[in-house]
C-alpha cells in the first residue's frame, strides 16, 4: 500500500465500472497508471500513477469541469504525499508537521476522511481545533486499518465530482 500515490473513491457496488473509469479518465488526462488495487476500505481504489499525482489530479479535475458527465462512478481523486501509521499519536504528529510547513498566511482546512481508531473523539477534537474554515490548503488524512495516507493539497489538487457537478448545475451522483 505504501507505494500507491493516488486514492480514488467510487460509488458503492460499482467497482468494475469505477476501474474502467479510472483507466479511461487517466488516459484522457495523459497519465499512465502503473498499478491499482481495491483497498481494505470499501469503495476505494489505491492507484499508482507515473509522474506527479497532484498535477495528474489537476488535469483530471479540469477534464471533470468540462465533461462532468463522464465521471459517473468515481467520486473523489486524492493524491497521497506519504503513508503513516494510523494511530492517534502518529496522525497528530504528521498533521502538526504538515501544518508547520504551510506558509504563515496560508489558511488551512484539515479533513479526516475516516476515523483511524476506536478513540475517534480525540481525533475529531484535534482536527476541529486545527481547522481554519475556508482554507486554501487542505491537509487530508485517510485512515485504512493500521495505515493512513496524508497529503497537503491546494484546492485544485484534489477532485470531488459532486462538488464540480454542483458548480455546473448538475445533480450529484
C-alpha positions, 0 to 999 in steps of 0.5 A: 500500500505504501507505494500507491500515490493516488486514492480514488473513491467510487460509488458503492457496488460499482467497482468494475465500472469505477476501474474502467473509469479510472483507466479511461479518465487517466488516459484522457488526462495523459497519465499512465497508471502503473498499478491499482488495487481495491483497498481494505476500505470499501469503495476505494481504489489505491492507484499508482500513477507515473509522474506527479499525482497532484498535477495528474489530479489537476488535469483530471479535475479540469477534464471533470469541469468540462465533461462532468458527465463522464465521471459517473462512478468515481467520486473523489481523486486524492493524491497521497504525499506519504503513508503513516501509521494510523494511530492517534499519536502518529496522525497528530504528529504528521498533521502538526508537521504538515501544518508547520510547513504551510506558509504563515498566511496560508489558511488551512482546512484539515479533513479526516476522511475516516476515523483511524481508531476506536478513540475517534473523539480525540481525533475529531477534537484535534482536527476541529481545533486545527481547522481554519474554515475556508482554507486554501490548503487542505491537509487530508488524512485517510485512515485504512486499518493500521495505515493512513495516507496524508497529503497537503493539497491546494484546492485544485489538487484534489477532485470531488465530482459532486462538488464540480457537478454542483458548480455546473448545475448538475445533480450529484451522483 
